[in-house]
Amino acid sequence: MFEPYRLVAARWHGYPAFPARDAMAAALVAAGPVANASGRVLVAGSVPEAGGALAYERSVWAEGVLGLRAQDWHDLMNLLVWCVFPASKARLNAGHVAEGGGGTGAGEAELAAARRRSARRDALTLFDENGLVVVSADPSLVELLRGFRWHELFVGRRADVLRSLRFLVFGHGLLDKARSPFVGLTAHAWVLDAPEALLAQPAPAIAAALDSELALAIDGLTSPRDLAPLPVLGIPGWWPANEAPAFYDDARYFRPGRRT
């Protein structure tokens, strides 16, 4: 689950304690320049004391400050995603700000806009926190995924999945949950097409190659229903128990899907 981020996180291998902010800031610089959608290079800083998630996004957009709390796994995961998917995170950040009122102030109009959450803002938040990128070289497998045909996908066509699909965790909240995986862990997936030759590359290389394409695709994210629910522990190779076909018989986890 952490494969796209291993090269960035390797700098902390052997650390005796949680990385301090200056150590995390060094990772941001080493991966950079990491910039927001206006081209402002990001620096590590404090999280705004008030205003919640929208204030956080506005700080990134207006000031180029990526808030990092001390010993906070959620913020560390967010930093990792910015380092690996900088263009996509920048596009998400711009979308958050635009959907939240568009400016950097806190006037009545902007506060009213923030209270009226749009379907697009809900979708951006869901992908930002819980997103997973499915990289596909076989549309027929994507059809099974979107149709919630889990047994057929992960058991009947397991060899095809291993050859023609790759799964990259994107949501920093999902990465945080992945530190202690549990049956029920579900991602919200966005599909990108790619040639099989790219799928043969290591996960960090796939992420780098697709970051700009994913950033453009985010503009088309208008509703949470654009994202496909995906039971994470069903992905071959990600959970030992899924080697047994009976693992996919649990309908509470591998649900049959939407009716409308």
Secondary structure by P-SEA (a helix, b strand, c coil): ccccccccccccccccccccaaaaaaaaaaacccccccccbbbbbbccccccaaaaaaaaacccccccccccaaaaaaaaaaaacaaaaaaaaaaaaaaacccccccaaaaaaaaaccaaaaaaaaaacbbbbbbcccaaaaaaaaacccccccccaaaaaaccbbbbbccaaaaaaaccccccbbbbbbbbbbccccccccaaaaaaacaaaaaaaaaaccccccbbbbcccccccccccccccccccccccccccccc
